[in-house]
Amino acid sequence: MADTSFLAWPFFEPRHRELAAKADAWAAEHLPALVDHHDVDGSCQRLVAAMGEAGFLAHAAPEDGRFDVRSLCILRETFARHDGLADFAFAMQGLGTGALTLSGSDALKASVLPGVRAGTTIAAFALTEPEAGSDVAEIALAAAPVGNDMVRLDGEKTWISNGGIAGHYVVFARTGEAAGARGLSAFSVPADTPGLTIAERLDTIAPHPLARLRFDDCRIPAANRIGEAGAGFKIAMATLDVFRSTVGAAALGFARRALDVSMERTRGRKLFGAPLADMQLTQTALADMATAIDTSALLVYRAAWTRDAGAPRITREAAMAKLVATESAQKVIDAAVQLHGGEGVRSGSVPETLYREIRALRIYEGASEVQKLIIARQLLSQPA
């Protein structure tokens, strides 16, 4: 049983504890029937529909436009502890429409977000390109006006989560108002728009729906622009400010599962005539794992609480939370593999599955090295 004592911390209100209990009970009851890791597309489609019906997706695309980041983090941590695909399916509904929630026109919100909340529309966030990963300012996909009321998109996006199954994409493109980051805009693009094709499906060590997208003379209404022209970088960063902390929460869920199974393993496994848990080296490993988890949780929920308390930006706090939580979870899970011995590397075992799941979190939404740069720049921007 995962430790939930952190929910008594002053970051949380009674509604957060109620949400955690509801999500945990729902996941335990429903996920075994919804998830088939040999059918990731179908699993994600079933998960989104079920989460919409259960009401969880209202937190990912709030009707009033106000994200409760603590709720997002609690849900991601809970779902990740149960199953990585469940976390993915939930998270992408929020990340995939975060720009719309924060900056979209009333008409765009009305056309997309109700379906996202209900689980009838799958969302995707199309930011990364073959030559523009962590450096968003290098985006090259071009958005050019066609007359007064249309925009033509030409170029590629890659490593797009939900690519191939999404019904809607938020796409960031170069509109040229200025050089670099100041010349980008965001657009709402339905998946069935002529000229938008799935160029390639991408396989990873922890299977998720991923694709490379191609835009060839893909025309959308100019009214599909999200926010002001040239504000795309600002919109992308505001979206990541909300969801970066939740990546740390997902890492927490993976790490808690790793500690749970390690406790069970070391209590039940005998070595030299005594439980493995009686060995001091084992106890040291377990202590390090538990301490890393609590350290990460404090940073994750500090960032979430700071955003919910009204801070307009939490760039430094979110970067710290993601950096520490994902790097710590990798170490916790590696320790779990070691404590399980041969069982830890058996394909399909919990430690082996977690080992594959955690690796991508240190890369997406800004690699760990980028998070360090963000933190340092925030520090150096302060008056001497």
C-alpha positions in Angstrom: 0.0 0.0 0.0 1.5 3.3 -1.1 2.3 5.9 1.6 -0.4 8.7 1.5 0.7 10.5 4.6 1.9 13.4 2.4 -1.7 14.3 1.9 -1.7 15.6 5.5 0.8 18.3 4.5 -0.4 21.9 4.6 -0.3 22.1 0.8 -3.6 20.3 0.6 -7.3 20.9 1.3 -9.9 18.3 2.1 -11.0 18.2 -1.5 -7.5 17.1 -2.6 -7.6 14.2 -0.1 -11.0 13.2 -1.4 -9.8 13.3 -5.0 -6.8 11.1 -4.2 -9.0 8.5 -2.5 -11.5 8.6 -5.4 -8.8 8.3 -8.1 -7.0 5.4 -6.3 -10.2 3.4 -5.8 -11.3 4.0 -9.4 -7.9 3.0 -10.8 -7.8 -0.2 -8.8 -11.2 -1.2 -10.0 -11.1 -0.1 -13.7 -7.6 0.0 -15.0 -7.0 -3.8 -15.3 -9.9 -4.0 -17.8 -9.0 -0.9 -19.7 -5.2 -1.3 -20.2 -3.6 -3.7 -22.7 0.1 -2.9 -23.2 0.0 -4.8 -26.5 -2.6 -2.3 -27.8 -1.5 1.1 -26.7 -3.8 3.0 -29.2 -6.9 1.1 -28.0 -5.9 1.4 -24.4 -5.5 5.1 -24.6 -8.8 5.5 -26.4 -10.6 3.4 -23.7 -8.8 5.2 -20.9 -9.7 8.7 -22.2 -13.3 7.7 -22.6 -13.5 6.1 -19.1 -11.7 9.0 -17.4 -14.1 11.5 -19.1 -17.1 9.5 -17.9 -15.7 9.4 -14.4 -15.2 13.1 -14.3 -11.4 13.2 -14.0 -10.9 15.1 -17.3 -12.7 18.1 -15.9 -9.4 18.8 -14.0 -7.4 18.6 -17.2 -9.6 21.0 -19.2 -11.4 23.1 -16.5 -14.5 24.9 -17.7 -13.7 28.1 -15.8 -10.1 28.1 -17.3 -8.5 27.9 -13.8 -6.2 24.9 -13.4 -5.8 23.4 -9.9 -2.3 22.2 -10.3 -2.4 20.3 -7.0 -5.3 18.2 -8.3 -3.5 17.6 -11.6 -0.4 16.4 -9.7 -2.5 14.2 -7.4 -4.2 12.6 -10.3 -1.0 12.0 -12.3 0.8 10.6 -9.3 -2.1 8.2 -8.5 -2.6 7.0 -12.1 1.2 6.6 -12.7 1.5 4.5 -9.5 -1.1 2.2 -11.0 -0.1 2.2 -14.7 2.0 4.4 -16.9 -0.5 4.5 -19.8 -3.2 5.7 -17.5 -1.0 8.6 -16.5 -0.2 9.3 -20.1 -3.8 9.3 -21.2 -4.9 11.7 -18.5 -1.9 14.1 -18.8 -2.2 14.5 -22.6 -5.8 15.7 -22.3 -4.5 18.6 -20.2 -1.2 19.3 -22.0 -2.8 18.9 -25.4 -5.3 21.7 -24.7 -3.6 23.8 -22.1 -2.9 26.5 -24.6 -6.6 26.7 -25.5 -7.6 26.7 -21.8 -5.2 29.5 -21.0 -5.3 31.7 -24.2 -7.9 30.4 -26.6 -10.9 32.4 -27.8 -14.3 31.6 -26.5 -15.3 30.1 -29.8 -12.2 27.8 -29.9 -12.8 26.7 -26.4 -16.4 25.9 -27.1 -15.5 23.9 -30.1 -12.8 21.7 -28.5 -12.8 21.6 -24.7 -16.2 20.0 -24.1 -15.2 16.9 -26.0 -11.8 16.8 -24.2 -13.6 16.9 -20.8 -16.1 14.3 -21.9 -13.3 12.0 -23.2 -14.8 11.9 -26.7 -11.9 14.0 -28.2 -8.3 13.0 -27.8 -5.9 16.0 -27.6 -2.2 16.5 -28.6 0.4 19.1 -28.1 2.6 19.6 -31.3 5.7 21.6 -30.3 8.8 19.4 -31.1 10.4 19.3 -34.5 13.2 17.2 -36.0 15.6 20.2 -35.5 13.8 21.9 -32.6 13.5 19.9 -29.4 14.5 21.7 -26.2 15.2 24.9 -28.2 11.7 26.0 -29.1 13.0 29.2 -30.7 14.3 27.1 -33.6 10.8 26.0 -34.7 10.6 26.0 -38.5 7.1 24.8 -39.4 5.7 27.8 -41.4 2.4 29.4 -41.0 1.6 31.8 -43.9 -1.5 33.9 -44.5 -3.7 32.9 -47.4 -6.0 35.9 -48.1 -7.5 37.5 -45.1 -9.2 34.5 -43.4 -7.0 31.5 -43.9 -3.5 30.2 -42.8 -1.4 27.6 -44.6 0.9 25.3 -42.5 3.9 23.6 -44.1 6.5 21.5 -42.3 6.9 18.7 -39.7 6.4 17.9 -36.1 7.9 14.9 -34.4 7.7 12.9 -31.1 4.1 14.1 -30.8 2.2 12.2 -28.1 -1.2 10.9 -29.2 0.0 11.4 -32.8 -2.2 9.1 -34.9 -5.1 8.9 -32.5 -5.7 12.5 -31.6 -8.8 14.3 -32.9 -7.2 17.7 -32.2 -3.7 19.2 -32.2 -2.4 22.5 -30.7 0.4 23.3 -33.2 3.1 25.9 -32.8 4.4 27.5 -36.0 6.6 30.3 -37.3 4.6 33.3 -38.3 7.6 35.7 -38.6 6.6 38.7 -36.5 10.3 38.7 -35.2 13.3 36.5 -35.2 13.6 33.5 -32.9 11.0 32.9 -30.1 9.2 36.1 -30.8 8.1 35.0 -34.2 6.0 32.0 -33.2 2.2 31.6 -32.9 -0.1 28.8 -31.7 -3.0 27.2 -33.7 -5.9 24.9 -33.2 -5.8 22.2 -35.9 -8.4 19.4 -36.2 -6.9 16.1 -37.0 -9.0 15.6 -40.2 -7.8 18.9 -41.8 -6.6 18.2 -45.4 -2.8 18.4 -45.7 -2.2 17.0 -42.2 -0.9 13.5 -42.3 0.7 10.9 -40.0 4.2 10.5 -41.7 5.4 7.9 -39.2 4.5 6.1 -36.0 7.3 6.0 -33.5 8.1 3.2 -31.2 9.8 3.7 -27.8 11.1 1.5 -24.9 7.8 2.2 -23.1 5.2 2.1 -25.8 2.9 5.1 -26.1 1.1 6.6 -29.1 3.7 8.8 -30.8 4.1 10.0 -34.3 5.8 12.3 -36.8 3.3 14.7 -38.4 3.5 16.2 -41.9 1.8 19.5 -42.9 1.6 20.0 -46.6 -0.5 23.0 -47.7 -2.6 22.4 -44.6 -5.1 25.2 -44.5 -7.0 26.3 -41.4 -9.1 29.4 -40.6 -7.1 32.4 -39.3 -9.6 32.4 -36.4 -7.9 29.1 -35.3 -4.9 31.1 -34.0 -4.7 30.8 -30.2 -3.9 34.1 -28.6 -2.1 37.0 -30.3 0.2 36.7 -33.3 3.8 36.2 -32.2 2.7 35.1 -28.7 3.3 31.3 -29.3 6.4 31.0 -27.3 4.8 32.8 -24.3 1.8 30.5 -24.6 3.9 27.4 -24.8 5.9 28.4 -21.7 2.8 29.3 -19.8 1.4 25.8 -20.6 4.6 24.1 -19.5 4.6 26.2 -16.3 1.4 24.4 -15.4 2.2 20.9 -16.6 6.0 20.6 -15.8 5.2 20.1 -12.1 2.9 17.3 -13.0 5.7 15.4 -14.8 7.4 15.4 -11.4 4.2 14.0 -9.9 4.1 11.2 -12.5 7.7 10.4 -11.6 6.6 10.3 -7.9 3.9 7.7 -8.8 6.5 5.5 -10.5 8.9 5.9 -7.5 6.3 5.1 -4.9 5.3 1.9 -6.8 9.0 0.9 -6.9 9.4 1.4 -3.2 6.2 -0.5 -2.5 7.3 -3.6 -4.4 10.8 -3.4 -3.0 9.4 -3.4 0.6 7.3 -6.5 -0.3 10.2 -8.2 -2.0 12.8 -7.6 0.8 10.4 -8.7 3.5 9.5 -11.9 1.8 12.8 -12.8 0.1 15.4 -14.7 2.3 19.1 -14.4 1.9 21.6 -16.5 4.0 18.7 -17.7 6.2 17.1 -14.3 7.0 14.8 -11.8 5.3 16.6 -9.6 2.8 15.1 -6.6 4.8 17.2 -7.5 7.8 20.5 -6.7 6.0 21.8 -3.2 6.8 22.7 -2.6 3.1 19.1 -3.3 2.2 17.8 -0.9 4.9 20.2 1.8 3.7 18.8 1.4 0.1 15.2 1.6 1.3 16.0 4.6 3.5 17.6 6.4 0.5 14.6 5.6 -1.7 12.1 6.9 0.9 14.1 10.1 1.4 14.3 10.7 -2.3 10.6 10.3 -2.7 9.7 12.7 0.1 12.2 15.3 -1.2 10.7 15.1 -4.6 7.1 15.3 -3.2 8.0 18.5 -1.3 9.3 20.2 -4.4 6.4 19.0 -6.6 3.7 20.1 -4.3 5.5 23.3 -3.3 5.4 24.2 -7.0 1.8 23.2 -7.4 0.7 25.1 -4.3 2.6 28.2 -5.4 0.8 28.2 -8.8 -2.6 27.6 -7.1 -1.9 30.4 -4.6 -1.8 32.9 -7.4 1.8 33.2 -8.6 1.6 34.2 -12.3 4.7 32.1 -13.2 6.4 29.3 -11.4 9.2 28.7 -13.9 12.0 28.1 -11.3 9.8 26.0 -8.9 8.4 23.9 -11.7 11.9 23.3 -13.2 13.2 22.2 -9.8 10.3 19.9 -9.2 10.6 18.2 -12.6 14.4 17.9 -12.3 14.6 16.5 -8.9 11.6 14.2 -9.1 12.5 12.6 -12.4 16.2 12.2 -11.6 15.4 10.8 -8.1 12.7 8.4 -9.5 15.3 7.0 -11.9 17.6 6.2 -9.0 14.8 4.8 -6.9 13.6 2.5 -9.6 17.2 1.4 -10.4 17.6 0.5 -6.7 14.3 -1.5 -6.9 15.7 -3.5 -9.9 18.8 -4.2 -7.9 16.9 -5.3 -4.8 14.8 -7.7 -7.0 17.9 -9.3 -8.4 17.2 -11.4 -11.5 13.4 -10.8 -11.2 14.1 -7.1 -11.6 15.2 -7.5 -15.2 12.6 -10.0 -16.2 10.5 -8.6 -19.0 7.1 -7.6 -17.7 8.1 -7.5 -14.0 7.1 -4.3 -12.2 10.7 -3.0 -11.7 11.5 -3.7 -15.4 8.3 -2.0 -16.5 9.0 1.0 -14.3 12.6 1.2 -15.5 11.4 1.6 -19.1 8.6 4.0 -18.1 10.7 6.5 -16.1 13.4 7.1 -18.7 11.4 9.4 -21.0 10.4 11.7 -18.2 13.9 13.0 -17.9 13.7 14.1 -21.5 10.2 15.4 -22.4 8.9 18.8 -21.5 12.5 19.9 -21.2 15.4 17.6 -20.5 17.1 17.6 -17.1 20.0 19.6 -18.5 17.6 22.3 -19.8 15.9 22.4 -16.4 19.3 23.3 -14.8 19.8 26.1 -17.3 16.3 27.4 -16.5 17.0 27.4 -12.8 20.4 29.1 -13.2 19.0 31.8 -15.5 16.2 32.5 -13.0 18.7 32.9 -10.2 21.0 35.1 -12.3 18.1 37.3 -13.4 17.7 38.5 -9.8 19.4 41.8 -8.8 22.9 41.4 -7.5 
